[in-house]
Amino acid sequence: MRIYTRRGDDGTTGLLYGGRVDKSDRRTEAYGTTDEAVAALGMARVFIADSILADLVLRLQRELFVAGAELATATENSHKLTPGSTKVTAEMVDDLEAAIDEYVARTRMPEEFIVPGESRGSAFLDYARTVIRRAERQTVAMERAGMLADGEVVRYLNRLADLVFVLARYEEGEFRTLRSG
């Protein structure tokens, strides 16, 4: 099996469900950044000892593929997206909010700016958060340009960055409360 197709040699790339866009297109930048976020979360997951937290991070990686699929679909093909599989849903956002609430209850949130690096896992989670915020900014630009069928993926990326911030604090350990035991 060949991994190369040579179709992108002209500086374009194929979209999910058809069509081609420039590799520097807003859409390509947004879904490429979600892919980068998946990798950043994977780097964090390698260093997370808590298996429940590592499983949550793996779930988030898989959900980012859903967001990426939606972003990689031309607006005229958005009717082909499948909720929860290739399209972000309100339930996915609700699940992130529930996870945020759960981990905030188990973590004493800092009252000062955080300098990443207390642990490898938390540092990589903080890095992943910044990548997710970049994906969010790029997705907002797409939304403002009328390139999205709806704004659910923007809400998802916003909540995801919030959750990953909380998870980084939890992973540091120093901010865990007695309720985490």
VOKE-756416 format. One record per residue: residue number from 1; residue in three letters; chain; x, y, z of N, C-alpha, C in turn. Coordinates in nm, 2 decimals. Layout:
N
   i  aa ch  neast nnorth    nup caeast canorth   caup  ceast cnorth    cup
 NUM ala  A      X      Y      Z      X       Y      Z      X      Y      Z
...
REM end
This chain:
181
   i  aa ch  neast nnorth    nup caeast canorth   caup  ceast cnorth    cup
   1 met  A   0.08  -0.12   0.00   0.00    0.00   0.00   0.09   0.13   0.00
   2 arg  A   0.06   0.22  -0.09   0.13    0.34  -0.09   0.06   0.44   0.00
   3 ile  A   0.14   0.52   0.07   0.08    0.62   0.16   0.07   0.75   0.09
   4 tyr  A   0.14   0.77  -0.02   0.14    0.90  -0.09   0.05   0.88  -0.21
   5 thr  A  -0.02   0.99  -0.24  -0.11    1.00  -0.36  -0.07   1.10  -0.46
   6 arg  A   0.01   1.19  -0.42   0.06    1.30  -0.51  -0.05   1.40  -0.54
   7 arg  A  -0.17   1.38  -0.50  -0.28    1.48  -0.53  -0.26   1.61  -0.46
   8 gly  A  -0.19   1.61  -0.35  -0.16    1.73  -0.27  -0.04   1.81  -0.32
   9 asp  A   0.03   1.76  -0.42   0.15    1.83  -0.46   0.12   1.97  -0.52
  10 asp  A  -0.01   1.99  -0.55  -0.05    2.12  -0.61  -0.09   2.22  -0.50
  11 gly  A  -0.07   2.18  -0.37  -0.10    2.27  -0.25  -0.25   2.26  -0.21
  12 thr  A  -0.32   2.16  -0.26  -0.46    2.14  -0.22  -0.47   2.01  -0.14
  13 thr  A  -0.58   2.00  -0.07  -0.61    1.88   0.00  -0.76   1.84  -0.01
  14 gly  A  -0.79   1.71   0.00  -0.93    1.67  -0.01  -1.00   1.68   0.12
  15 leu  A  -1.13   1.71   0.11  -1.22    1.72   0.23  -1.30   1.60   0.24
  16 leu  A  -1.35   1.58   0.36  -1.44    1.47   0.39  -1.56   1.49   0.31
  17 tyr  A  -1.62   1.39   0.25  -1.74    1.39   0.17  -1.72   1.47   0.04
  18 gly  A  -1.59   1.49   0.00  -1.57    1.55  -0.13  -1.53   1.70  -0.13
  19 gly  A  -1.47   1.74  -0.24  -1.42    1.88  -0.25  -1.27   1.89  -0.22
  20 arg  A  -1.21   1.99  -0.27  -1.07    2.02  -0.24  -1.06   2.16  -0.20
  21 val  A  -0.96   2.19  -0.11  -0.93    2.33  -0.07  -0.78   2.34  -0.06
  22 asp  A  -0.74   2.47  -0.06  -0.60    2.50  -0.04  -0.55   2.45   0.09
  23 lys  A  -0.43   2.40   0.10  -0.38    2.36   0.23  -0.36   2.47   0.33
  24 ser  A  -0.37   2.59   0.29  -0.36    2.71   0.38  -0.50   2.76   0.41
  25 asp  A  -0.61   2.70   0.37  -0.75    2.74   0.39  -0.78   2.74   0.54
  26 arg  A  -0.87   2.83   0.58  -0.92    2.83   0.72  -0.96   2.70   0.76
  27 arg  A  -1.03   2.63   0.68  -1.08    2.49   0.72  -0.97   2.40   0.75
  28 thr  A  -0.87   2.40   0.66  -0.76    2.31   0.68  -0.68   2.34   0.80
  29 glu  A  -0.66   2.47   0.83  -0.59    2.52   0.95  -0.67   2.47   1.07
  30 ala  A  -0.80   2.48   1.07  -0.88    2.44   1.19  -0.88   2.29   1.22
  31 tyr  A  -0.90   2.21   1.11  -0.90    2.07   1.14  -0.76   2.01   1.16
  32 gly  A  -0.66   2.08   1.10  -0.52    2.04   1.12  -0.48   2.07   1.27
  33 thr  A  -0.53   2.18   1.32  -0.50    2.21   1.46  -0.57   2.12   1.56
  34 thr  A  -0.69   2.07   1.52  -0.76    1.97   1.61  -0.67   1.84   1.61
  35 asp  A  -0.62   1.81   1.49  -0.53    1.69   1.49  -0.41   1.71   1.57
  36 glu  A  -0.35   1.83   1.57  -0.24    1.86   1.66  -0.28   1.85   1.81
  37 ala  A  -0.40   1.89   1.84  -0.45    1.88   1.98  -0.46   1.73   2.02
  38 val  A  -0.50   1.64   1.93  -0.51    1.50   1.95  -0.37   1.45   1.99
  39 ala  A  -0.27   1.49   1.91  -0.14    1.44   1.94  -0.09   1.50   2.08
  40 ala  A  -0.12   1.62   2.10  -0.07    1.68   2.23  -0.14   1.61   2.35
  41 leu  A  -0.26   1.58   2.34  -0.33    1.50   2.44  -0.27   1.36   2.46
  42 gly  A  -0.23   1.31   2.35  -0.16    1.18   2.35  -0.03   1.19   2.43
  43 met  A   0.05   1.29   2.41   0.17    1.31   2.48   0.14   1.32   2.63
  44 ala  A   0.04   1.39   2.67   0.00    1.40   2.81  -0.04   1.27   2.86
  45 arg  A  -0.12   1.19   2.79  -0.17    1.06   2.83  -0.06   0.97   2.87
  46 val  A   0.06   0.97   2.80   0.17    0.89   2.82   0.22   0.90   2.97
  47 phe  A   0.21   1.02   3.02   0.27    1.05   3.15   0.16   1.05   3.26
  48 ile  A   0.04   1.03   3.23  -0.07    1.03   3.34  -0.08   0.89   3.40
  49 ala  A  -0.05   0.88   3.53  -0.05    0.75   3.60  -0.20   0.71   3.64
  50 asp  A  -0.28   0.81   3.66  -0.42    0.78   3.70  -0.50   0.72   3.58
  51 ser  A  -0.53   0.59   3.59  -0.59    0.53   3.47  -0.73   0.59   3.44
  52 ile  A  -0.80   0.63   3.53  -0.93    0.69   3.50  -0.91   0.83   3.43
  53 leu  A  -0.82   0.90   3.47  -0.79    1.03   3.40  -0.73   1.00   3.26
  54 ala  A  -0.64   0.90   3.25  -0.59    0.86   3.12  -0.70   0.82   3.02
  55 asp  A  -0.80   0.74   3.07  -0.91    0.70   2.99  -0.99   0.82   2.95
  56 leu  A  -1.01   0.92   3.03  -1.09    1.04   3.00  -1.01   1.11   2.88
  57 val  A  -0.88   1.12   2.90  -0.80    1.19   2.79  -0.81   1.12   2.66
  58 leu  A  -0.81   0.98   2.66  -0.83    0.90   2.54  -0.97   0.93   2.48
  59 arg  A  -1.07   0.94   2.56  -1.20    0.97   2.51  -1.20   1.11   2.45
  60 leu  A  -1.14   1.21   2.51  -1.13    1.34   2.45  -1.05   1.34   2.32
  61 gln  A  -0.95   1.26   2.31  -0.88    1.25   2.18  -0.97   1.20   2.07
  62 arg  A  -1.05   1.10   2.10  -1.14    1.04   2.01  -1.25   1.14   1.97
  63 glu  A  -1.30   1.22   2.07  -1.40    1.32   2.04  -1.34   1.43   1.95
  64 leu  A  -1.22   1.46   1.96  -1.16    1.56   1.88  -1.16   1.52   1.73
  65 phe  A  -1.15   1.38   1.71  -1.17    1.33   1.57  -1.30   1.37   1.51
  66 val  A  -1.41   1.37   1.60  -1.54    1.40   1.56  -1.54   1.55   1.52
  67 ala  A  -1.48   1.64   1.60  -1.47    1.78   1.57  -1.39   1.80   1.44
  68 gly  A  -1.28   1.73   1.43  -1.20    1.74   1.31  -1.28   1.70   1.18
  69 ala  A  -1.36   1.59   1.19  -1.44    1.55   1.08  -1.54   1.66   1.04
  70 glu  A  -1.60   1.72   1.13  -1.70    1.82   1.10  -1.63   1.94   1.04
  71 leu  A  -1.51   1.98   1.09  -1.44    2.09   1.03  -1.38   2.06   0.89
  72 ala  A  -1.36   1.93   0.86  -1.30    1.89   0.74  -1.41   1.86   0.63
  73 thr  A  -1.53   1.91   0.66  -1.65    1.89   0.57  -1.70   2.02   0.52
  74 ala  A  -1.70   2.03   0.39  -1.75    2.16   0.32  -1.90   2.18   0.37
  75 thr  A  -1.93   2.31   0.39  -2.06    2.34   0.44  -2.17   2.28   0.35
  76 glu  A  -2.16   2.27   0.22  -2.26    2.21   0.14  -2.28   2.06   0.16
  77 asn  A  -2.18   2.00   0.23  -2.19    1.86   0.26  -2.23   1.83   0.40
  78 ser  A  -2.26   1.93   0.48  -2.28    1.92   0.63  -2.40   1.83   0.65
  79 his  A  -2.49   1.82   0.56  -2.61    1.73   0.58  -2.57   1.58   0.58
  80 lys  A  -2.45   1.55   0.54  -2.40    1.41   0.54  -2.33   1.37   0.67
  81 leu  A  -2.31   1.47   0.76  -2.25    1.44   0.89  -2.34   1.36   0.98
  82 thr  A  -2.28   1.28   1.06  -2.36    1.19   1.16  -2.33   1.24   1.30
  83 pro  A  -2.44   1.28   1.37  -2.42    1.33   1.51  -2.34   1.23   1.60
  84 gly  A  -2.24   1.28   1.66  -2.16    1.20   1.76  -2.05   1.12   1.69
  85 ser  A  -2.06   1.11   1.56  -1.96    1.04   1.48  -1.87   1.13   1.40
  86 thr  A  -1.94   1.21   1.32  -1.87    1.31   1.24  -1.92   1.45   1.26
  87 lys  A  -2.01   1.47   1.36  -2.06    1.60   1.39  -2.07   1.61   1.54
  88 val  A  -2.03   1.72   1.60  -2.03    1.75   1.74  -2.18   1.78   1.78
  89 thr  A  -2.22   1.72   1.89  -2.36    1.74   1.94  -2.36   1.82   2.07
  90 ala  A  -2.48   1.87   2.10  -2.50    1.94   2.23  -2.47   1.85   2.35
  91 glu  A  -2.50   1.72   2.33  -2.48    1.62   2.44  -2.33   1.61   2.47
  92 met  A  -2.25   1.62   2.36  -2.10    1.61   2.38  -2.05   1.73   2.47
  93 val  A  -2.11   1.85   2.44  -2.08    1.97   2.52  -2.12   1.95   2.66
  94 asp  A  -2.25   1.89   2.68  -2.30    1.87   2.81  -2.21   1.77   2.89
  95 asp  A  -2.16   1.67   2.82  -2.07    1.57   2.89  -1.94   1.64   2.94
  96 leu  A  -1.89   1.74   2.85  -1.77    1.81   2.90  -1.80   1.89   3.02
  97 glu  A  -1.91   1.96   3.02  -1.95    2.04   3.14  -1.96   1.95   3.26
  98 ala  A  -2.02   1.83   3.25  -2.03    1.74   3.36  -1.89   1.70   3.41
  99 ala  A  -1.80   1.68   3.32  -1.66    1.64   3.36  -1.59   1.76   3.43
 100 ile  A  -1.61   1.88   3.38  -1.55    2.00   3.44  -1.60   2.01   3.58
 101 asp  A  -1.73   2.00   3.60  -1.79    2.01   3.73  -1.73   1.90   3.83
 102 glu  A  -1.72   1.78   3.78  -1.67    1.67   3.86  -1.52   1.70   3.90
 103 tyr  A  -1.44   1.74   3.81  -1.30    1.76   3.85  -1.28   1.89   3.92
 104 val  A  -1.36   1.99   3.90  -1.35    2.11   3.98  -1.38   2.08   4.13
 105 ala  A  -1.48   1.99   4.15  -1.52    1.95   4.29  -1.41   1.87   4.35
 106 arg  A  -1.32   1.81   4.27  -1.21    1.73   4.33  -1.08   1.80   4.33
 107 thr  A  -1.08   1.93   4.29  -0.95    2.00   4.28  -0.97   2.14   4.33
 108 arg  A  -0.87   2.18   4.41  -0.87    2.32   4.46  -0.81   2.41   4.34
 109 met  A  -0.89   2.49   4.29  -0.85    2.57   4.17  -0.75   2.68   4.22
 110 pro  A  -0.65   2.71   4.15  -0.55    2.81   4.19  -0.61   2.95   4.17
 111 glu  A  -0.56   3.04   4.25  -0.61    3.18   4.25  -0.50   3.27   4.18
 112 glu  A  -0.40   3.21   4.12  -0.30    3.29   4.06  -0.27   3.23   3.92
 113 phe  A  -0.19   3.30   3.84  -0.16    3.24   3.71  -0.07   3.12   3.73
 114 ile  A  -0.09   3.02   3.64  -0.02    2.90   3.65   0.10   2.90   3.55
 115 val  A   0.21   2.86   3.60   0.33    2.84   3.52   0.34   2.69   3.49
 116 pro  A   0.31   2.64   3.37   0.31    2.50   3.34   0.45   2.43   3.37
 117 gly  A   0.44   2.31   3.42   0.57    2.23   3.44   0.58   2.17   3.57
 118 glu  A   0.47   2.16   3.65   0.48    2.09   3.78   0.50   1.94   3.76
 119 ser  A   0.44   1.89   3.66   0.47    1.75   3.63   0.46   1.74   3.47
 120 arg  A   0.51   1.63   3.42   0.51    1.61   3.28   0.37   1.60   3.23
 121 gly  A   0.28   1.53   3.30   0.15    1.51   3.25   0.07   1.64   3.25
 122 ser  A   0.09   1.72   3.36   0.02    1.85   3.36   0.07   1.95   3.26
 123 ala  A   0.21   1.94   3.24   0.27    2.03   3.14   0.21   2.00   3.00
 124 phe  A   0.20   1.87   2.96   0.15    1.84   2.83   0.00   1.87   2.82
 125 leu  A  -0.07   1.85   2.93  -0.21    1.89   2.93  -0.22   2.05   2.91
 126 asp  A  -0.14   2.12   2.97  -0.14    2.27   2.95  -0.10   2.30   2.80
 127 tyr  A  -0.01   2.23   2.75   0.02    2.25   2.61  -0.10   2.21   2.52
 128 ala  A  -0.16   2.10   2.55  -0.28    2.06   2.47  -0.39   2.17   2.48
 129 arg  A  -0.40   2.23   2.59  -0.50    2.33   2.61  -0.48   2.45   2.52
 130 thr  A  -0.35   2.49   2.51  -0.32    2.60   2.42  -0.35   2.57   2.27
 131 val  A  -0.32   2.44   2.23  -0.35    2.40   2.10  -0.50   2.40   2.07
 132 ile  A  -0.57   2.35   2.17  -0.72    2.35   2.16  -0.77   2.49   2.15
 133 arg  A  -0.72   2.59   2.22  -0.76    2.73   2.21  -0.73   2.78   2.07
 134 arg  A  -0.62   2.74   2.01  -0.59    2.79   1.88  -0.69   2.73   1.78
 135 ala  A  -0.72   2.60   1.80  -0.83    2.54   1.71  -0.96   2.61   1.73
 136 glu  A  -0.99   2.65   1.85  -1.11    2.73   1.88  -1.11   2.86   1.81
 137 arg  A  -1.00   2.93   1.81  -0.99    3.06   1.74  -1.01   3.05   1.59
 138 gln  A  -0.95   2.94   1.54  -0.96    2.92   1.39  -1.10   2.88   1.36
 139 thr  A  -1.17   2.80   1.45  -1.31    2.76   1.42  -1.40   2.88   1.43
 140 val  A  -1.38   2.97   1.52  -1.46    3.09   1.53  -1.44   3.17   1.40
 141 ala  A  -1.32   3.18   1.35  -1.30    3.25   1.22  -1.39   3.18   1.11
 142 met  A  -1.39   3.05   1.11  -1.47    2.98   1.01  -1.62   3.01   1.03
 143 glu  A  -1.66   3.01   1.16  -1.80    3.04   1.19  -1.84   3.18   1.14
 144 arg  A  -1.75   3.28   1.17  -1.78    3.42   1.13  -1.78   3.43   0.98
 145 ala  A  -1.71   3.35   0.91  -1.71    3.35   0.76  -1.82   3.27   0.70
 146 gly  A  -1.91   3.21   0.78  -2.02    3.13   0.73  -1.98   2.99   0.68
 147 met  A  -1.87   2.94   0.73  -1.82    2.81   0.69  -1.86   2.69   0.77
 148 leu  A  -1.95   2.72   0.87  -2.00    2.61   0.96  -2.16   2.61   0.95
 149 ala  A  -2.21   2.49   0.96  -2.36    2.48   0.96  -2.42   2.53   1.09
 150 asp  A  -2.35   2.51   1.20  -2.39    2.56   1.33  -2.27   2.59   1.42
 151 gly  A  -2.29   2.64   1.53  -2.17    2.67   1.62  -2.14   2.57   1.73
 152 glu  A  -2.20   2.45   1.72  -2.18    2.36   1.83  -2.03   2.32   1.84
 153 val  A  -1.96   2.31   1.74  -1.82    2.27   1.75  -1.74   2.38   1.82
 154 val  A  -1.78   2.51   1.80  -1.71    2.62   1.87  -1.74   2.60   2.02
 155 arg  A  -1.86   2.57   2.06  -1.89    2.55   2.20  -1.81   2.43   2.26
 156 tyr  A  -1.80   2.33   2.18  -1.73    2.21   2.22  -1.58   2.24   2.25
 157 leu  A  -1.52   2.31   2.16  -1.38    2.34   2.17  -1.35   2.44   2.29
 158 asn  A  -1.45   2.53   2.31  -1.44    2.62   2.43  -1.44   2.54   2.56
 159 arg  A  -1.54   2.45   2.57  -1.55    2.37   2.69  -1.44   2.27   2.71
 160 leu  A  -1.39   2.22   2.60  -1.28    2.12   2.60  -1.15   2.19   2.66
 161 ala  A  -1.12   2.31   2.62  -1.01    2.38   2.67  -1.02   2.41   2.82
 162 asp  A  -1.15   2.44   2.86  -1.17    2.46   3.00  -1.15   2.33   3.08
 163 leu  A  -1.20   2.22   3.03  -1.18    2.09   3.09  -1.03   2.06   3.10
 164 val  A  -0.96   2.07   2.99  -0.82    2.03   2.99  -0.74   2.12   3.09
 165 phe  A  -0.78   2.25   3.11  -0.71    2.33   3.21  -0.74   2.27   3.35
 166 val  A  -0.86   2.23   3.38  -0.89    2.17   3.51  -0.82   2.04   3.53
 167 leu  A  -0.81   1.96   3.42  -0.74    1.83   3.43  -0.60   1.85   3.46
 168 ala  A  -0.54   1.95   3.40  -0.39    1.98   3.43  -0.37   2.01   3.58
 169 arg  A  -0.47   2.09   3.63  -0.45    2.12   3.78  -0.47   1.99   3.86
 170 tyr  A  -0.56   1.91   3.82  -0.58    1.78   3.89  -0.46   1.69   3.88
 171 glu  A  -0.40   1.69   3.77  -0.28    1.60   3.74  -0.17   1.65   3.82
 172 glu  A  -0.16   1.78   3.85  -0.05    1.84   3.93  -0.05   1.78   4.07
 173 gly  A  -0.17   1.74   4.12  -0.18    1.68   4.25  -0.18   1.78   4.36
 174 glu  A  -0.11   1.88   4.36  -0.10    1.98   4.47  -0.23   2.05   4.50
 175 phe  A  -0.32   2.05   4.40  -0.45    2.12   4.41  -0.56   2.02   4.44
 176 arg  A  -0.53   1.89   4.45  -0.64    1.80   4.48  -0.70   1.82   4.62
 177 thr  A  -0.83   1.80   4.63  -0.89    1.82   4.76  -0.90   1.68   4.82
 178 leu  A  -0.95   1.68   4.95  -0.97    1.55   5.01  -1.08   1.47   4.95
 179 arg  A  -1.17   1.53   4.87  -1.28    1.46   4.80  -1.22   1.37   4.69
 180 ser  A  -1.10   1.39   4.65  -1.05    1.31   4.54  -1.01   1.17   4.58
 181 gly  A  -0.99   1.14   4.71  -0.94    1.02   4.76  -1.03   0.90   4.73
REM end
